[in-house]
Amino acid sequence: MSITYDLIFRGGTIVNQDGRHRADIGTKDGRIAAIGDLSQADAADTIDVKGLHILPGVIDTQVHLREPGNEHKEDLETGGHAAVMGGVTTVFEMPNTKPPTTDPDALADKVKRARHRMQCDFAFYGGATTENIDILPELERQPGCCGIKVFMGSSTGTLLVEKDEDVLRVLKTIKRRAAFHSEDEFRLRERRELALLGHVDTHPVWRDAEAAYMCTQRLLRLAREAGKRIHVLHISTAGEIPLLALHKDVATVEVTPQHLTLAAPECYEALGTFAQMNPPIRGHEHRDGLWNGLRAGIVDVIGTDHAPHTREEKEQTYPKSPSGMPGVQTMVPVMLNHVHEGRLTLERFVDLTSAGPQRVFGISCKGRIAVGYDADLTIVDLGAEREITDDWIVSKCGWTPYNGMKVKGWPIGTVIRGHRVMWEDELLGDARGEPVQFMETLPHHV
C-alpha cells in the first residue's frame, strides 16, 4: 500500500551514526517514516535540499531561560526562538529561576508555561537543595523533567549543596543521572578577595583551575560511594580531562562552545565582563586540554550554558557584573566553523549534539535520523560563509560574545516533529513545543 507523506526532503546528505549518505527523508505524523529513494513517492509538501547536510536535531542540554523571575533577560518564548534560529530543536533548562524549580509544582508550572509557547521541544531540570532531598525521587519522575541539577559551587538562593554529606544524600536518594556544577565552594570562599574590583581578568584567578579539579575529584569519589551516575557540566580545565577519563563508567562530560573557542587573556581584553562566566574562560593550555579530551572521546556532549544578561547588567564593574553569556543560537555556526577548520568531524559534531545527549539522558525517540524517531532535523549549509552579529541575535539580551566572528557553516532549517519552524533565518508557523519524554520515566498506558 502506497503512503502519502506529510513532507519529503529530497536529495540531502544525511549525517548519522552510520556516517554520511545521500537519501530522501519522508515524514508522517511527526515521525520519520522513510529514508531512501522517495523519488516516486507522494507528499503534501516536498523540499529540495540538494547540496545541504541533514543532521539529527541538535539538542542543547544546558540553557538558562530566566522564566519565571527574570523575564527582562529572557523568557521561554524568546529562548525558544533563539534556539530554533540557531538550528537547535530541543533544550534542557536549568532550575535557578525565581522561584527555583525545587518541587513538582514548580516544574509542572514551567512545563505548562512552555507548551505551545516555545518553538522548540524542552525539558527542565529539578534543582537539589539541602532541604528538598526527600522529594527528589518524585521531582525527577515528573513529566518533562530531564533529571536533577546540583550546584556544588556558588549559585543563587538555596540552590547550593556544597558539603560532601549532603551531596551523598542527594546521590543515594535519586535514581536517574544527576548533573553537577563542579566548583569547590569552600575554596571559592577562601579566595574571594582575589577577585579585584574592576579587573575581570582576575575572575579565573579567583575561581581557579584547582577549585574545579578539587570539586570534580570529590564528586567522583561520592558518585562511586553512592553507586550512581553523574554528568559533569561545563568542564573548563585540562586537568579534569584525564581525571574524568578514569571514571567513564559513572561520569559523563560536557564542554561548552565558549571554553572550546575563547581563551584568556585575549577574551577579557576584547570582551571585558562580557566574557565572564562560571566556571571561567581560562588560558590556552586549558582550551587545548579540552580539545584533546573531545578528540579522545572523553567528552560526551556540548551544551551552551546559555545564560543571558542585559548589556546594562554586564557593563557593571567587576565583580558586581553577573556571570554568563548567551549561546544557544550560536552553537551550530560556531561549532560548524570548528568543523570547517578541521578541529572535529561533522560526524563527531552530531555525536556531541544529538546521539550523545540521547545516550546520556535516555531521551526517547530523538538523537538520530531513523524510521520511527521524531522528525527532528537540523539542516545546514557547510559552504555558507556568514558573520555572526548582535543584530542576528533574537534572545532578549541582544548580544553575543561572537559578534563580528566570520564562520563557514550555517543552519538553514530547523525541523521539529515534521514541522519546519525555521527556514533561511525566518521563523515559521505557530509554536508547537512539547516536553521531551525519557526512557526511564515513560508514561504507563493502560
KAJOGI-V302026 format. One record per residue. RES is the residue in one letter. PSI is psi in radians with two decimals (none if undefined). OMEGA is omega as a letter, one per 40 degrees, with the letter a starting at -180 (* if undefined). Layout:
res=RES psi=PSI omega=OMEGA
res=RES psi=PSI omega=OMEGA
//
This chain:
res=M psi=2.24 omega=a
res=S psi=2.66 omega=a
res=I psi=2.47 omega=i
res=T psi=2.04 omega=a
res=Y psi=2.70 omega=i
res=D psi=-0.68 omega=a
res=L psi=2.38 omega=i
res=I psi=2.25 omega=i
res=F psi=2.07 omega=a
res=R psi=2.29 omega=i
res=G psi=0.19 omega=i
res=G psi=2.92 omega=i
res=T psi=1.97 omega=a
res=I psi=2.30 omega=i
res=V psi=2.07 omega=a
res=N psi=-2.98 omega=i
res=Q psi=-0.33 omega=a
res=D psi=0.37 omega=i
res=G psi=-2.63 omega=a
res=R psi=2.45 omega=i
res=H psi=2.63 omega=i
res=R psi=2.30 omega=i
res=A psi=2.80 omega=i
res=D psi=2.70 omega=i
res=I psi=2.22 omega=i
res=G psi=2.35 omega=i
res=T psi=2.62 omega=i
res=K psi=2.21 omega=i
res=D psi=0.70 omega=i
res=G psi=-0.09 omega=a
res=R psi=2.80 omega=i
res=I psi=2.15 omega=a
res=A psi=-0.40 omega=a
res=A psi=2.56 omega=i
res=I psi=2.22 omega=i
res=G psi=-2.63 omega=i
res=D psi=1.85 omega=a
res=L psi=0.51 omega=a
res=S psi=-0.44 omega=a
res=Q psi=0.03 omega=a
res=A psi=2.72 omega=i
res=D psi=2.57 omega=i
res=A psi=2.65 omega=i
res=A psi=-0.52 omega=a
res=D psi=2.50 omega=i
res=T psi=2.33 omega=a
res=I psi=2.20 omega=i
res=D psi=2.05 omega=a
res=V psi=0.48 omega=i
res=K psi=2.40 omega=a
res=G psi=-0.10 omega=i
res=L psi=2.77 omega=i
res=H psi=2.36 omega=a
res=I psi=2.03 omega=i
res=L psi=2.69 omega=i
res=P psi=2.56 omega=a
res=G psi=2.23 omega=a
res=V psi=2.33 omega=a
res=I psi=2.14 omega=i
res=D psi=1.89 omega=a
res=T psi=0.25 omega=i
res=Q psi=1.76 omega=i
res=V psi=2.70 omega=i
res=H psi=1.99 omega=a
res=L psi=0.06 omega=i
res=R psi=0.06 omega=i
res=E psi=2.26 omega=e
res=P psi=2.83 omega=i
res=G psi=-0.55 omega=a
res=N psi=0.83 omega=a
res=E psi=-0.19 omega=i
res=H psi=-0.36 omega=i
res=K psi=-0.70 omega=a
res=E psi=2.76 omega=i
res=D psi=3.10 omega=a
res=L psi=-0.64 omega=a
res=E psi=-0.89 omega=a
res=T psi=-0.60 omega=i
res=G psi=-0.68 omega=i
res=G psi=-0.67 omega=i
res=H psi=-0.79 omega=a
res=A psi=-0.71 omega=a
res=A psi=-0.95 omega=a
res=V psi=-0.49 omega=i
res=M psi=-0.52 omega=i
res=G psi=0.15 omega=i
res=G psi=0.19 omega=a
res=V psi=2.27 omega=a
res=T psi=-0.35 omega=a
res=T psi=2.45 omega=i
res=V psi=2.60 omega=i
res=F psi=2.17 omega=a
res=E psi=2.51 omega=a
res=M psi=2.79 omega=a
res=P psi=-0.05 omega=a
res=N psi=1.06 omega=i
res=T psi=-3.04 omega=i
res=K psi=1.83 omega=e
res=P psi=2.80 omega=i
res=P psi=2.78 omega=a
res=T psi=1.34 omega=a
res=T psi=0.15 omega=i
res=D psi=2.85 omega=a
res=P psi=-0.62 omega=a
res=D psi=-0.70 omega=i
res=A psi=-0.68 omega=i
res=L psi=-0.73 omega=i
res=A psi=-0.62 omega=i
res=D psi=-0.72 omega=i
res=K psi=-0.75 omega=i
res=V psi=-0.75 omega=i
res=K psi=-0.73 omega=i
res=R psi=-0.63 omega=a
res=A psi=-0.58 omega=a
res=R psi=2.16 omega=i
res=H psi=0.32 omega=i
res=R psi=-0.54 omega=i
res=M psi=2.45 omega=i
res=Q psi=-0.57 omega=a
res=C psi=2.90 omega=i
res=D psi=2.88 omega=a
res=F psi=2.79 omega=i
res=A psi=2.84 omega=a
res=F psi=2.44 omega=i
res=Y psi=2.48 omega=i
res=G psi=2.51 omega=a
res=G psi=2.34 omega=i
res=A psi=2.46 omega=i
res=T psi=3.05 omega=i
res=T psi=-0.22 omega=a
res=E psi=-0.34 omega=a
res=N psi=0.28 omega=a
res=I psi=-0.64 omega=a
res=D psi=-0.46 omega=a
res=I psi=0.03 omega=a
res=L psi=-0.66 omega=i
res=P psi=-0.65 omega=i
res=E psi=-0.72 omega=a
res=L psi=-0.75 omega=a
res=E psi=-0.21 omega=i
res=R psi=0.05 omega=i
res=Q psi=2.48 omega=i
res=P psi=2.30 omega=i
res=G psi=0.09 omega=i
res=C psi=2.22 omega=i
res=C psi=-0.09 omega=i
res=G psi=-3.04 omega=a
res=I psi=2.39 omega=i
res=K psi=2.35 omega=i
res=V psi=2.18 omega=i
res=F psi=1.94 omega=i
res=M psi=-0.20 omega=i
res=G psi=2.93 omega=a
res=S psi=2.25 omega=i
res=S psi=-2.87 omega=a
res=T psi=2.57 omega=i
res=G psi=-2.32 omega=a
res=T psi=-0.03 omega=a
res=L psi=1.08 omega=i
res=L psi=2.12 omega=i
res=V psi=1.53 omega=a
res=E psi=-0.35 omega=a
res=K psi=2.51 omega=a
res=D psi=-0.75 omega=a
res=E psi=-0.58 omega=i
res=D psi=-0.69 omega=i
res=V psi=-0.71 omega=i
res=L psi=-0.69 omega=i
res=R psi=-0.74 omega=i
res=V psi=-0.88 omega=a
res=L psi=-0.68 omega=a
res=K psi=-0.40 omega=a
res=T psi=-0.64 omega=a
res=I psi=2.91 omega=i
res=K psi=-0.64 omega=a
res=R psi=2.97 omega=i
res=R psi=2.30 omega=i
res=A psi=2.55 omega=i
res=A psi=2.47 omega=a
res=F psi=2.36 omega=i
res=H psi=1.96 omega=a
res=S psi=1.53 omega=i
res=E psi=2.38 omega=a
res=D psi=1.91 omega=a
res=E psi=-0.61 omega=a
res=F psi=-0.73 omega=i
res=R psi=-0.66 omega=i
res=L psi=-0.70 omega=i
res=R psi=-0.71 omega=a
res=E psi=-0.57 omega=a
res=R psi=0.15 omega=a
res=R psi=-0.61 omega=a
res=E psi=-0.17 omega=i
res=L psi=-0.19 omega=i
res=A psi=1.71 omega=a
res=L psi=2.38 omega=a
res=L psi=2.16 omega=i
res=G psi=0.08 omega=a
res=H psi=1.49 omega=a
res=V psi=-0.35 omega=i
res=D psi=-0.17 omega=i
res=T psi=-0.02 omega=i
res=H psi=-0.82 omega=i
res=P psi=-0.12 omega=i
res=V psi=-0.81 omega=i
res=W psi=-1.03 omega=a
res=R psi=1.25 omega=a
res=D psi=3.01 omega=a
res=A psi=-0.57 omega=a
res=E psi=-0.62 omega=i
res=A psi=-0.67 omega=i
res=A psi=-0.82 omega=a
res=Y psi=-0.81 omega=a
res=M psi=-0.78 omega=a
res=C psi=-0.73 omega=i
res=T psi=-0.66 omega=i
res=Q psi=-0.80 omega=i
res=R psi=-0.80 omega=a
res=L psi=-0.74 omega=i
res=L psi=-0.70 omega=i
res=R psi=-0.74 omega=a
res=L psi=-0.65 omega=i
res=A psi=-0.71 omega=i
res=R psi=-0.72 omega=i
res=E psi=-0.68 omega=a
res=A psi=-0.28 omega=a
res=G psi=0.69 omega=a
res=K psi=2.79 omega=a
res=R psi=2.47 omega=i
res=I psi=2.73 omega=i
res=H psi=2.05 omega=a
res=V psi=2.06 omega=a
res=L psi=2.74 omega=i
res=H psi=1.09 omega=i
res=I psi=2.36 omega=a
res=S psi=-0.04 omega=a
res=T psi=2.58 omega=i
res=A psi=-0.60 omega=a
res=G psi=-0.52 omega=a
res=E psi=-0.42 omega=a
res=I psi=-0.95 omega=i
res=P psi=-0.52 omega=i
res=L psi=-0.83 omega=a
res=L psi=-0.52 omega=i
res=A psi=-0.46 omega=i
res=L psi=-0.12 omega=a
res=H psi=0.57 omega=a
res=K psi=-0.25 omega=i
res=D psi=-0.44 omega=i
res=V psi=-0.34 omega=a
res=A psi=2.27 omega=i
res=T psi=2.82 omega=a
res=V psi=2.35 omega=i
res=E psi=2.48 omega=i
res=V psi=2.83 omega=i
res=T psi=2.72 omega=i
res=P psi=-0.57 omega=a
res=Q psi=-0.82 omega=a
res=H psi=-0.36 omega=i
res=L psi=-0.26 omega=a
res=T psi=-0.77 omega=a
res=L psi=2.79 omega=i
res=A psi=2.61 omega=i
res=A psi=2.67 omega=e
res=P psi=-0.12 omega=a
res=E psi=-0.67 omega=a
res=C psi=-0.64 omega=i
res=Y psi=-0.59 omega=i
res=E psi=-0.68 omega=a
res=A psi=-0.66 omega=a
res=L psi=-0.26 omega=a
res=G psi=-2.33 omega=a
res=T psi=-0.23 omega=i
res=F psi=-0.21 omega=i
res=A psi=0.07 omega=a
res=Q psi=2.17 omega=i
res=M psi=2.94 omega=i
res=N psi=2.24 omega=e
res=P psi=2.80 omega=a
res=P psi=2.79 omega=i
res=I psi=2.27 omega=a
res=R psi=-2.96 omega=a
res=G psi=3.03 omega=a
res=H psi=-0.60 omega=a
res=E psi=-0.56 omega=i
res=H psi=-0.74 omega=i
res=R psi=-0.75 omega=i
res=D psi=-0.67 omega=i
res=G psi=-0.64 omega=i
res=L psi=-0.73 omega=i
res=W psi=-0.68 omega=i
res=N psi=-0.72 omega=i
res=G psi=-0.62 omega=i
res=L psi=-0.79 omega=a
res=R psi=-0.53 omega=a
res=A psi=-0.05 omega=i
res=G psi=0.09 omega=a
res=I psi=-0.61 omega=i
res=V psi=2.28 omega=a
res=D psi=-0.66 omega=a
res=V psi=2.76 omega=i
res=I psi=2.17 omega=i
res=G psi=2.61 omega=a
res=T psi=-0.34 omega=a
res=D psi=0.69 omega=i
res=H psi=1.98 omega=a
res=A psi=1.34 omega=a
res=P psi=2.49 omega=i
res=H psi=2.73 omega=i
res=T psi=2.80 omega=i
res=R psi=-0.73 omega=a
res=E psi=-0.70 omega=i
res=E psi=-0.77 omega=a
res=K psi=-0.44 omega=a
res=E psi=-0.02 omega=i
res=Q psi=2.73 omega=a
res=T psi=2.27 omega=i
res=Y psi=2.45 omega=e
res=P psi=0.26 omega=i
res=K psi=-0.44 omega=i
res=S psi=2.40 omega=a
res=P psi=2.66 omega=i
res=S psi=2.48 omega=i
res=G psi=2.65 omega=i
res=M psi=2.69 omega=i
res=P psi=2.75 omega=a
res=G psi=-0.27 omega=a
res=V psi=-0.58 omega=a
res=Q psi=-0.41 omega=a
res=T psi=-0.12 omega=a
res=M psi=-0.86 omega=a
res=V psi=-0.91 omega=i
res=P psi=-0.66 omega=i
res=V psi=-0.80 omega=a
res=M psi=-0.58 omega=i
res=L psi=-0.55 omega=i
res=N psi=-0.63 omega=i
res=H psi=-0.65 omega=i
res=V psi=-0.82 omega=i
res=H psi=-0.67 omega=a
res=E psi=0.07 omega=i
res=G psi=0.22 omega=a
res=R psi=-0.41 omega=i
res=L psi=2.80 omega=i
res=T psi=2.83 omega=i
res=L psi=-0.63 omega=i
res=E psi=-0.69 omega=i
res=R psi=-0.63 omega=i
res=F psi=-0.78 omega=i
res=V psi=-0.71 omega=i
res=D psi=-0.69 omega=a
res=L psi=-0.42 omega=a
res=T psi=-0.12 omega=i
res=S psi=-1.17 omega=a
res=A psi=-0.69 omega=i
res=G psi=-0.93 omega=i
res=P psi=-0.68 omega=i
res=Q psi=-0.77 omega=a
res=R psi=-0.82 omega=a
res=V psi=-0.74 omega=a
res=F psi=-0.07 omega=a
res=G psi=0.79 omega=a
res=I psi=2.41 omega=a
res=S psi=2.15 omega=i
res=C psi=0.46 omega=i
res=K psi=2.85 omega=i
res=G psi=-0.08 omega=i
res=R psi=2.82 omega=i
res=I psi=1.84 omega=a
res=A psi=2.53 omega=i
res=V psi=2.29 omega=a
res=G psi=-0.32 omega=i
res=Y psi=2.80 omega=i
res=D psi=2.45 omega=i
res=A psi=1.16 omega=i
res=D psi=2.06 omega=a
res=L psi=2.45 omega=i
res=T psi=1.99 omega=a
res=I psi=2.17 omega=a
res=V psi=2.66 omega=i
res=D psi=1.86 omega=a
res=L psi=-0.32 omega=a
res=G psi=-0.10 omega=a
res=A psi=2.21 omega=i
res=E psi=2.08 omega=a
res=R psi=2.95 omega=i
res=E psi=2.21 omega=i
res=I psi=2.22 omega=a
res=T psi=2.75 omega=i
res=D psi=-0.59 omega=a
res=D psi=-0.47 omega=a
res=W psi=-0.36 omega=a
res=I psi=2.18 omega=i
res=V psi=-0.11 omega=i
res=S psi=2.59 omega=a
res=K psi=-0.52 omega=a
res=C psi=-0.52 omega=i
res=G psi=0.32 omega=i
res=W psi=2.85 omega=i
res=T psi=2.51 omega=i
res=P psi=-0.20 omega=a
res=Y psi=0.24 omega=a
res=N psi=2.20 omega=i
res=G psi=-0.06 omega=a
res=M psi=2.20 omega=i
res=K psi=2.30 omega=a
res=V psi=2.74 omega=i
res=K psi=2.08 omega=a
res=G psi=2.20 omega=a
res=W psi=2.49 omega=i
res=P psi=2.16 omega=a
res=I psi=-0.62 omega=a
res=G psi=2.55 omega=i
res=T psi=2.10 omega=a
res=V psi=2.18 omega=a
res=I psi=2.07 omega=a
res=R psi=0.81 omega=i
res=G psi=0.02 omega=i
res=H psi=2.25 omega=i
res=R psi=2.06 omega=a
res=V psi=-0.33 omega=i
res=M psi=2.39 omega=i
res=W psi=2.10 omega=i
res=E psi=0.95 omega=i
res=D psi=0.29 omega=i
res=E psi=2.27 omega=i
res=L psi=2.42 omega=a
res=L psi=2.41 omega=i
res=G psi=3.13 omega=a
res=D psi=2.74 omega=i
res=A psi=2.31 omega=a
res=R psi=0.29 omega=a
res=G psi=2.37 omega=i
res=E psi=2.70 omega=i
res=P psi=2.46 omega=i
res=V psi=2.56 omega=i
res=Q psi=2.58 omega=a
res=F psi=2.50 omega=a
res=M psi=-0.54 omega=a
res=E psi=-0.27 omega=a
res=T psi=0.53 omega=i
res=L psi=2.45 omega=i
res=P psi=2.55 omega=i
res=H psi=2.27 omega=i
res=H psi=2.28 omega=i
res=V psi=none omega=*
//
